[in-house]
């Protein structure tokens, strides 16, 4: 099942890349450390969900993550996953929308922002 989901996410990513995304500023933090800060391709999805990837083709966002998907569960709450270079779809966990900056989503040990 994990392999199927990773393949599905990769197909979705390739399809989105072909359709194009818009370039935004983004920042990814893990354990209170910024692991990526710069430009991202932003692919909006239904209901406010979105996917982020590096605008440079074949380059990851972090040392191991090529794509981050933030899926809105309900208002102000999302499920975040990262697709690794090895094709592993890792669950980062739930994130709440920041009250200070609506472009940011805060998880237990991570933060995803897209402006």
Backbone as CSV, one residue per row, in Angstrom:
resi,resn,N_x,N_y,N_z,CA_x,CA_y,CA_z,C_x,C_y,C_z
1,UNK,0.824,-1.184,0.000,0.000,0.000,0.000,0.873,1.255,0.000
2,UNK,1.946,1.240,0.779,2.852,2.380,0.853,3.465,2.669,-0.518
3,UNK,3.874,1.599,-1.223,4.455,1.754,-2.554,3.430,2.331,-3.521
4,UNK,2.199,1.830,-3.456,1.142,2.331,-4.327,0.934,3.822,-4.110
5,UNK,0.875,4.247,-2.845,0.646,5.656,-2.540,1.808,6.512,-3.026
6,UNK,3.038,6.028,-2.855,4.213,6.771,-3.314,4.186,6.915,-4.831
7,UNK,3.798,5.857,-5.535,3.701,5.917,-6.997,2.604,6.894,-7.395
8,UNK,1.466,6.840,-6.697,0.368,7.760,-6.979,0.821,9.206,-6.791
9,UNK,1.529,9.492,-5.698,1.998,10.852,-5.434,3.003,11.294,-6.499
10,UNK,3.864,10.380,-6.950,4.836,10.710,-7.976,4.143,11.016,-9.299
11,UNK,3.129,10.222,-9.647,2.351,10.476,-10.863,1.649,11.818,-10.758
12,UNK,1.072,12.103,-9.602,0.412,13.379,-9.375,1.404,14.520,-9.531
13,UNK,2.593,14.355,-8.967,3.626,15.377,-9.043,4.045,15.620,-10.488
14,UNK,4.278,14.553,-11.244,4.683,14.689,-12.643,3.581,15.380,-13.438
15,UNK,2.337,14.980,-13.203,1.214,15.609,-13.886,1.113,17.083,-13.557
16,UNK,1.327,17.430,-12.303,1.260,18.827,-11.889,2.412,19.617,-12.488
17,UNK,3.592,19.012,-12.550,4.751,19.686,-13.108,4.514,19.999,-14.576
18,UNK,3.907,19.059,-15.269,3.619,19.280,-16.672,2.578,20.385,-16.828
19,UNK,1.620,20.451,-15.925,0.591,21.482,-15.974,1.148,22.822,-15.505
20,UNK,2.229,22.784,-14.750,2.862,24.000,-14.265,2.295,24.433,-12.929
21,UNK,3.138,25.044,-12.163,2.736,25.622,-10.895,3.210,27.060,-10.896
22,UNK,2.888,27.781,-9.851,3.395,29.153,-9.794,4.529,29.215,-8.776
23,UNK,5.447,30.107,-9.028,6.602,30.254,-8.154,6.231,31.154,-6.978
24,UNK,6.523,30.668,-5.770,6.278,31.411,-4.537,7.524,31.327,-3.667
25,UNK,7.570,32.155,-2.633,8.608,32.021,-1.607,8.120,30.974,-0.626
26,UNK,9.031,30.150,-0.134,8.617,29.181,0.872,9.739,28.943,1.867
27,UNK,9.339,28.381,2.987,10.291,28.030,4.040,9.813,26.755,4.703
28,UNK,10.743,25.821,4.863,10.462,24.558,5.533,11.380,24.469,6.746
29,UNK,10.780,24.305,7.917,11.552,24.167,9.152,11.313,22.781,9.739
30,UNK,12.365,22.226,10.310,12.267,20.935,10.988,13.032,21.031,12.300
31,UNK,12.380,20.672,13.385,13.001,20.742,14.714,13.627,22.114,14.975
32,UNK,12.856,23.176,14.693,13.263,24.566,14.915,14.482,24.994,14.089
33,UNK,14.754,24.282,13.006,15.863,24.630,12.123,15.320,24.766,10.700
34,UNK,15.700,25.828,10.003,15.275,26.016,8.622,16.061,25.062,7.728
35,UNK,15.345,24.169,7.046,15.996,23.201,6.159,15.874,23.597,4.689
36,UNK,14.956,24.533,4.390,14.853,25.090,3.040,14.213,26.462,3.129
37,UNK,14.799,27.402,2.426,14.224,28.745,2.331,14.578,29.262,0.947
38,UNK,13.563,29.577,0.181,13.804,30.049,-1.172,12.544,29.941,-2.004
39,UNK,12.733,29.754,-3.299,11.603,29.644,-4.207,11.096,28.207,-4.257
40,UNK,9.785,28.089,-4.386,9.122,26.794,-4.537,8.123,26.885,-5.678
41,UNK,7.839,25.756,-6.281,6.689,25.672,-7.169,5.506,25.322,-6.296
42,UNK,4.441,26.078,-6.434,3.232,25.936,-5.634,2.127,25.430,-6.548
43,UNK,1.565,24.280,-6.195,0.479,23.681,-6.963,-0.768,23.647,-6.084
44,UNK,-1.714,24.575,-6.311,-2.936,24.580,-5.501,-3.807,23.380,-5.822
45,UNK,-4.511,22.900,-4.821,-5.426,21.775,-4.978,-6.777,22.172,-4.390
46,UNK,-7.737,21.329,-4.544,-9.100,21.607,-4.070,-9.121,21.883,-2.570
47,UNK,-9.965,22.830,-2.179,-10.201,23.095,-0.765,-9.070,23.780,-0.024
48,UNK,-8.083,24.341,-0.732,-6.984,25.030,-0.071,-5.741,24.188,0.132
49,UNK,-5.823,22.898,-0.182,-4.648,22.034,-0.092,-3.631,22.465,-1.147
50,UNK,-2.366,22.062,-0.960,-1.355,22.406,-1.959,-0.164,21.461,-1.881
51,UNK,0.635,21.518,-2.937,1.875,20.754,-3.020,2.996,21.727,-3.339
52,UNK,4.163,21.510,-2.723,5.348,22.317,-2.967,6.463,21.443,-3.523
53,UNK,7.209,21.988,-4.468,8.400,21.306,-4.975,9.447,22.356,-5.329
54,UNK,10.655,21.907,-5.592,11.734,22.806,-5.966,11.526,23.239,-7.414
55,UNK,11.676,24.531,-7.723,11.486,24.978,-9.100,12.584,24.495,-10.050
56,UNK,13.711,24.056,-9.497,14.772,23.493,-10.322,14.495,22.016,-10.511
57,UNK,14.214,21.628,-11.745,13.849,20.244,-12.057,14.891,19.273,-11.501
58,UNK,14.416,18.199,-10.935,15.243,17.107,-10.389,16.071,17.512,-9.168
59,UNK,15.746,18.644,-8.559,16.450,19.048,-7.343,15.473,18.973,-6.175
60,UNK,15.886,18.383,-5.050,14.978,18.264,-3.903,14.814,19.591,-3.154
61,UNK,13.766,19.648,-2.342,13.564,20.810,-1.467,14.544,20.771,-0.298
62,UNK,14.700,19.598,0.274,15.651,19.414,1.375,16.628,18.341,0.926
63,UNK,17.481,17.901,1.805,18.466,16.890,1.420,17.820,15.595,0.938
64,UNK,16.601,15.303,1.408,15.972,14.050,1.007,14.543,14.178,0.483
65,UNK,13.882,15.318,0.683,12.474,15.472,0.306,12.354,16.228,-1.013
66,UNK,11.628,15.613,-1.980,11.456,16.265,-3.272,10.127,17.002,-3.388
67,UNK,9.166,16.626,-2.545,7.845,17.224,-2.648,7.164,17.182,-1.288
68,UNK,6.441,18.253,-0.967,5.658,18.311,0.274,4.205,18.533,-0.108
69,UNK,3.327,17.728,0.479,1.905,17.856,0.220,1.207,18.221,1.522
70,UNK,0.417,19.293,1.473,-0.368,19.723,2.622,-1.833,19.570,2.233
71,UNK,-2.508,18.670,2.911,-3.891,18.333,2.600,-4.796,18.824,3.726
72,UNK,-5.678,19.772,3.401,-6.590,20.325,4.405,-7.587,19.252,4.849
73,UNK,-7.656,19.018,6.157,-8.608,18.072,6.730,-9.905,18.805,7.080
74,UNK,-9.744,19.930,7.737,-10.860,20.820,8.063,-10.263,22.202,8.259
75,UNK,-11.105,23.192,8.399,-10.621,24.560,8.506,-9.554,24.690,9.595
76,UNK,-8.382,25.167,9.177,-7.294,25.399,10.113,-6.473,24.184,10.473
77,UNK,-6.783,23.008,9.893,-6.066,21.776,10.221,-5.732,21.013,8.946
78,UNK,-4.486,20.558,8.844,-4.035,19.855,7.649,-3.189,18.641,8.015
79,UNK,-3.079,17.738,7.065,-2.200,16.565,7.146,-1.038,16.846,6.191
80,UNK,0.200,16.674,6.669,1.370,16.987,5.854,2.184,15.721,5.614
81,UNK,2.613,15.566,4.358,3.443,14.437,3.957,4.583,14.936,3.079
82,UNK,5.676,14.212,3.102,6.810,14.522,2.245,7.191,13.298,1.434
83,UNK,7.421,13.490,0.148,7.862,12.399,-0.719,9.373,12.482,-0.831
84,UNK,10.065,11.406,-0.449,11.523,11.399,-0.461,12.060,11.019,-1.837
85,UNK,13.358,11.241,-2.018,14.030,10.867,-3.266,13.944,9.365,-3.499
86,UNK,13.783,8.594,-2.429,13.696,7.138,-2.530,12.275,6.662,-2.814
87,UNK,11.336,7.603,-2.977,9.958,7.234,-3.272,9.128,6.905,-2.044
88,UNK,9.634,7.217,-0.874,8.913,6.944,0.369,8.045,8.152,0.702
89,UNK,6.769,7.897,0.908,5.831,8.955,1.268,5.758,9.007,2.790
90,UNK,6.496,9.929,3.373,6.587,9.983,4.831,5.531,10.916,5.409
91,UNK,4.849,10.431,6.430,3.834,11.234,7.115,4.518,12.108,8.143
92,UNK,4.381,13.431,7.975,4.954,14.358,8.932,4.008,14.585,10.087
93,UNK,2.720,14.524,9.811,1.727,14.693,10.861,0.773,15.834,10.581
94,UNK,-0.040,16.137,11.580,-1.009,17.215,11.462,-0.320,18.561,11.690
95,UNK,-0.879,19.577,11.038,-0.385,20.939,11.209,-1.569,21.883,11.342
96,UNK,-1.396,22.873,12.189,-2.422,23.896,12.371,-1.974,25.166,11.659
97,UNK,-2.936,25.861,11.100,-2.631,27.123,10.438,-2.195,28.144,11.484
98,UNK,-1.110,28.832,11.199,-0.587,29.835,12.118,-1.567,31.000,12.265
99,UNK,-1.743,31.462,13.474,-2.583,32.632,13.722,-1.834,33.922,13.382
100,UNK,-0.495,33.873,13.438,0.332,35.046,13.149,0.544,35.247,11.650
101,UNK,0.711,34.144,10.919,0.978,34.214,9.477,0.181,33.112,8.796
102,UNK,-0.894,33.473,8.125,-1.809,32.499,7.511,-1.153,31.681,6.406
103,UNK,0.042,32.070,5.959,0.764,31.311,4.932,1.548,30.155,5.545
104,UNK,1.552,30.074,6.873,2.345,29.050,7.565,1.457,28.030,8.272
105,UNK,1.951,26.804,8.266,1.281,25.683,8.929,2.275,25.080,9.908
106,UNK,1.844,24.922,11.168,2.723,24.499,12.251,2.393,23.082,12.722
107,UNK,3.379,22.214,12.621,3.245,20.859,13.131,3.977,20.736,14.451
108,UNK,3.970,19.543,14.996,4.627,19.322,16.292,6.120,19.647,16.220
109,UNK,6.787,19.239,15.146,8.229,19.481,15.021,8.624,20.019,13.645
110,UNK,7.657,20.641,12.950,7.943,21.202,11.629,7.045,22.398,11.363
111,UNK,7.429,23.147,10.324,6.642,24.284,9.863,6.782,24.355,8.342
112,UNK,5.674,24.606,7.659,5.670,24.778,6.210,5.016,26.122,5.917
113,UNK,5.745,26.995,5.215,5.211,28.311,4.840,5.335,28.497,3.335
114,UNK,4.308,29.079,2.735,4.341,29.399,1.297,3.655,30.735,1.088
115,UNK,4.430,31.732,0.651,3.906,33.079,0.454,3.743,33.387,-1.015
